[in-house]
Amino acid sequence: MGRYGDAVTNLLKTLAIDPKRKEAHENLGDAYLKLGKRPEAKAEYEQFLALNPTSSRADEVKRILKTLE
């Protein structure tokens, strides 16, 4: 829907309640990336991989991270 700012707000609220919610970190990384906030996206993707290294999306996230270095 393109409402990435709203998504960030809601995902940050989710992480305030449950900082280890891996899906929230993944989605927050995606939202930050869409907003052009590369350092923030990188941090969230790294946290996602730390919490869920065997995710079916792990390889894709690792590829994204390489573009953010």
C-alpha atoms as an extended CHARMM CRD file, in Angstrom:
* protein
*
        69  EXT
         1         1  MET       CA              0.0000000000        0.0000000000        0.0000000000  PROA      1               0.0000000000
         2         2  GLY       CA              3.0370000000        2.2540000000        0.2120000000  PROA      2               0.0000000000
         3         3  ARG       CA              2.4090000000        3.4990000000        3.7510000000  PROA      3               0.0000000000
         4         4  TYR       CA              5.9280000000        2.7450000000        4.9330000000  PROA      4               0.0000000000
         5         5  GLY       CA              6.0390000000        5.5450000000        7.4960000000  PROA      5               0.0000000000
         6         6  ASP       CA              2.9520000000        4.1480000000        9.1950000000  PROA      6               0.0000000000
         7         7  ALA       CA              4.4520000000        0.6760000000        9.0270000000  PROA      7               0.0000000000
         8         8  VAL       CA              7.6200000000        1.8980000000       10.7540000000  PROA      8               0.0000000000
         9         9  THR       CA              5.5780000000        3.4730000000       13.5360000000  PROA      9               0.0000000000
        10        10  ASN       CA              3.5810000000        0.3050000000       14.1300000000  PROA      10              0.0000000000
        11        11  LEU       CA              6.5810000000       -2.0030000000       13.9040000000  PROA      11              0.0000000000
        12        12  LEU       CA              8.5160000000        0.0950000000       16.4170000000  PROA      12              0.0000000000
        13        13  LYS       CA              5.5600000000       -0.2120000000       18.8010000000  PROA      13              0.0000000000
        14        14  THR       CA              5.5970000000       -3.9760000000       18.3040000000  PROA      14              0.0000000000
        15        15  LEU       CA              9.3140000000       -4.1450000000       19.0460000000  PROA      15              0.0000000000
        16        16  ALA       CA              8.8660000000       -2.0310000000       22.1720000000  PROA      16              0.0000000000
        17        17  ILE       CA              6.6100000000       -4.8100000000       23.4600000000  PROA      17              0.0000000000
        18        18  ASP       CA              8.5870000000       -7.7480000000       22.0630000000  PROA      18              0.0000000000
        19        19  PRO       CA             12.1500000000       -6.8360000000       21.0020000000  PROA      19              0.0000000000
        20        20  LYS       CA             12.8420000000      -10.3660000000       19.7840000000  PROA      20              0.0000000000
        21        21  ARG       CA              9.9790000000      -10.5470000000       17.3180000000  PROA      21              0.0000000000
        22        22  LYS       CA             11.9690000000      -11.5220000000       14.2720000000  PROA      22              0.0000000000
        23        23  GLU       CA              9.2240000000      -10.8010000000       11.7400000000  PROA      23              0.0000000000
        24        24  ALA       CA              8.9790000000       -7.2230000000       12.9800000000  PROA      24              0.0000000000
        25        25  HSD       CA             12.7120000000       -6.7120000000       12.4330000000  PROA      25              0.0000000000
        26        26  GLU       CA             12.4260000000       -8.1810000000        8.9470000000  PROA      26              0.0000000000
        27        27  ASN       CA              9.4510000000       -6.0100000000        8.0330000000  PROA      27              0.0000000000
        28        28  LEU       CA             11.0300000000       -2.9400000000        9.5880000000  PROA      28              0.0000000000
        29        29  GLY       CA             14.1220000000       -3.5190000000        7.4720000000  PROA      29              0.0000000000
        30        30  ASP       CA             11.9290000000       -3.7000000000        4.3920000000  PROA      30              0.0000000000
        31        31  ALA       CA             10.0800000000       -0.5060000000        5.3190000000  PROA      31              0.0000000000
        32        32  TYR       CA             13.2800000000        1.4030000000        6.0480000000  PROA      32              0.0000000000
        33        33  LEU       CA             14.7240000000        0.2370000000        2.7400000000  PROA      33              0.0000000000
        34        34  LYS       CA             11.6680000000        1.5300000000        0.8750000000  PROA      34              0.0000000000
        35        35  LEU       CA             12.0660000000        4.8570000000        2.6830000000  PROA      35              0.0000000000
        36        36  GLY       CA             15.7300000000        5.0730000000        1.6850000000  PROA      36              0.0000000000
        37        37  LYS       CA             16.9320000000        4.7370000000        5.2710000000  PROA      37              0.0000000000
        38        38  ARG       CA             19.7820000000        2.3920000000        4.5030000000  PROA      38              0.0000000000
        39        39  PRO       CA             21.6200000000        2.3810000000        7.8840000000  PROA      39              0.0000000000
        40        40  GLU       CA             18.3710000000        1.6730000000        9.7070000000  PROA      40              0.0000000000
        41        41  ALA       CA             17.4440000000       -1.0670000000        7.2330000000  PROA      41              0.0000000000
        42        42  LYS       CA             20.8720000000       -2.6450000000        7.6550000000  PROA      42              0.0000000000
        43        43  ALA       CA             20.5560000000       -2.7100000000       11.4360000000  PROA      43              0.0000000000
        44        44  GLU       CA             17.1060000000       -4.3010000000       11.3080000000  PROA      44              0.0000000000
        45        45  TYR       CA             18.1160000000       -6.9250000000        8.7640000000  PROA      45              0.0000000000
        46        46  GLU       CA             21.1480000000       -7.8190000000       10.8700000000  PROA      46              0.0000000000
        47        47  GLN       CA             18.9330000000       -8.1910000000       13.9280000000  PROA      47              0.0000000000
        48        48  PHE       CA             16.5020000000      -10.3330000000       11.9370000000  PROA      48              0.0000000000
        49        49  LEU       CA             19.2970000000      -12.6750000000       10.8470000000  PROA      49              0.0000000000
        50        50  ALA       CA             20.6790000000      -12.8620000000       14.3850000000  PROA      50              0.0000000000
        51        51  LEU       CA             17.2620000000      -13.9600000000       15.6360000000  PROA      51              0.0000000000
        52        52  ASN       CA             16.3770000000      -16.1900000000       12.6850000000  PROA      52              0.0000000000
        53        53  PRO       CA             19.4870000000      -17.3460000000       10.7980000000  PROA      53              0.0000000000
        54        54  THR       CA             17.6740000000      -20.2740000000        9.1670000000  PROA      54              0.0000000000
        55        55  SER       CA             14.7970000000      -18.2430000000        7.7600000000  PROA      55              0.0000000000
        56        56  SER       CA             13.6460000000      -19.0960000000        4.2710000000  PROA      56              0.0000000000
        57        57  ARG       CA             14.4250000000      -15.4750000000        3.4610000000  PROA      57              0.0000000000
        58        58  ALA       CA             17.9270000000      -15.4660000000        5.0080000000  PROA      58              0.0000000000
        59        59  ASP       CA             19.7760000000      -15.6960000000        1.6780000000  PROA      59              0.0000000000
        60        60  GLU       CA             17.7650000000      -12.8360000000        0.2030000000  PROA      60              0.0000000000
        61        61  VAL       CA             18.3510000000      -10.6670000000        3.2760000000  PROA      61              0.0000000000
        62        62  LYS       CA             22.0830000000      -11.4100000000        3.1240000000  PROA      62              0.0000000000
        63        63  ARG       CA             22.1240000000      -10.2780000000       -0.5190000000  PROA      63              0.0000000000
        64        64  ILE       CA             20.3270000000       -7.0730000000        0.4480000000  PROA      64              0.0000000000
        65        65  LEU       CA             22.8190000000       -6.4840000000        3.2520000000  PROA      65              0.0000000000
        66        66  LYS       CA             25.7110000000       -6.6780000000        0.7970000000  PROA      66              0.0000000000
        67        67  THR       CA             24.1710000000       -3.8090000000       -1.1600000000  PROA      67              0.0000000000
        68        68  LEU       CA             23.9300000000       -1.7510000000        2.0410000000  PROA      68              0.0000000000
        69        69  GLU       CA             27.6160000000       -1.9950000000        2.9640000000  PROA      69              0.0000000000
